[in-house]
Amino acid sequence: MANFYINPNNVVHELPKNNQPKFFMFGVPSYTNLGDQAISLAERKYIEAEFPDYQYIEIVEEDDDAAIPVVKQCITKQDIVAFTGGGNMGNLYLNHERARRKVFSTFTDNLTISFPQSIHFEDNEAGLYEQKLSQEAYQKKPNLVLVARDAQSYHRMQTTFNNKVIFTPDMVLYMKSVNWKFNRNGALFVLRHDSEKVVKKSTIDNIKDILGNERPVKRVDTVLDEPQKITPVTREALFDSELELFSHQEIIITDRWHAMVFSVLTGTPCLLFGNSYGKGKHAYIDWLEHINWVSYTDEEDTERIKQQINAVMEAKTHAYDLIPDFKQLHDLIAHKR
């Protein structure tokens, strides 16, 4: 199946003219967060593998407004509309939430799927105001199904919206693991620089002391400085490069959920710390707690952190299969046809 994506300069020409059912994915990121890029890549691979009769058409986020009238003009009852998954449902990332509202309130006659998300509206005046706007937009769409990627978000979506809510893992956990058998050397600290960051500098310094001076230590983020923009054409190579980087490490220390997911895919020992509203913690408990070489902690006690680091570094990799956990999403799309 060919993969198409829309841009504003030739949006009409990019739409395939045939009778195949279409799967329109809005909100595809061009920014350089490799976690969100990996989600979009996994979403495409999921539809291509599980539902090859659909033509998968991606709309890059900055082109959503230009694409909406074009898609609206050509969409048929057999087509599905979707909005990409991630951790940005709520009022912390309003550009994404506003785009989501617009898509949901426009395509009211087609099955529309909000792919696996974490949700967080702040419990203050601004958060409650934005939540009300989202409620008004979402309720215009009786055929809208929200997909939660952690139990906390599942319950919050159920209590916030009147739409149907289902529960699956983050889409990147659909991706196949890799076993490149590189020699591992060093510790990689993959740490946030944004408003979700809560792990203390003193904790990170203590972990560096635990790991000692005998192994190289490198600090990065899953948000890249270069390139400045990622497209559906360039993202897979960057994703593979990230997995290769992880595959060379002895240990990953992170507060990024997708850094833990990349560690799972590469069999790399990983210790995950929390973010400001618990999305990594809850997703770990829901989906990854049984995987021996990754672990979550809220600890600040150095000795207990040391014990957890030793445990994941000594753990053996083992087989795992999260594909059955996508059954609710699979059934939703399959029953549409």
Phi, psi and omega in degrees: 000131179290150177250122181249151167216149190262139168228158192291339184282330180223041186303319182292319184290336181282342181283124180291137182256092178202181184263007178292146173295145183250148175239103184267116178254110179271163173076016182297127187287147168246350178288171198259024173282110185292337174297311179291325175296319178296323176300311181297321177297316180294322178300314179298313181296325179296309182294318180299321183280317187271331184224066187292349178283345176274143167269125186265122184236120183261137175245113180294141194308317182289351179257006182305312184297320180290328184279330186305309181294329179290314178296319181300326182288328188251352187292145177239171184296335182281350185275157178241139175252141178218161173234135188301152180277182179152209179232041189231018174280122184136200186255005178284331182231077191292333178299321178288318182294320179294320177297320180297315179302317184295317179295314183296323183275354180267311187265077189274348185259347183254152169304127179234133184238124169272107186294163195314122185228157161258147184237140174203103167261126182295146181273065177212181185301315181295316180296317181292326177295312180293324177299319179297319178298319179293320178300318180295321180288317184293323185287349174288352191240086181295338180265016180272131176240126178265136178247122178262142181255004173209157186296324177301314179292324178302312181290323179292320177295320179298322183274344182266323187239158176269000182283161173295139179233132174237175194224117177218169173291168167306141186298333182295337178286357170281338186291150179285143176287162178237152178220080187273353173055039174287155169290128183265135180204118173110168178242135180246120176263115182247099194233145180291158171230017189246190186291346180276353185289130177228343182294136185280148177299323180297324178295316179297318178298321178295323179293321177299322177294320178300317183286340175079179184265357187279344179243143179294144180237133180228141177247129179220183171222159175281356171266116186278147171279327178224141357288172181279346182212143178237136180247167174302340178279324187263348191290325186294322178295321178292321176298315178297322178296322178294317178297324178295318177301315180295324184292346179268355189264151172278328185203142174247128172247123189207159166240018178256120179307314184287339172295323174294318179299316177298326177293321176298312183297332184255001181066031184260127177306138186211139172240120183257131171259167187279168170247190189290337182227018165083015185293322179292316181302310184290322178293323176299311181299320183290321192237334192240001185298336182275355182269120196290332188266008173231151181207157178246148176212148166249009186293148168242348179289122187299318183294321179290322175298318179301318179298319179292319178298314179299321182296314182288328180288334179269349184290146175269144175288156182209166180290147174211157181211107179261359183302318178301338181286352176268010187301319182298319177293317180300314181297321179301313182286319182298322182283349176291330190279000000 
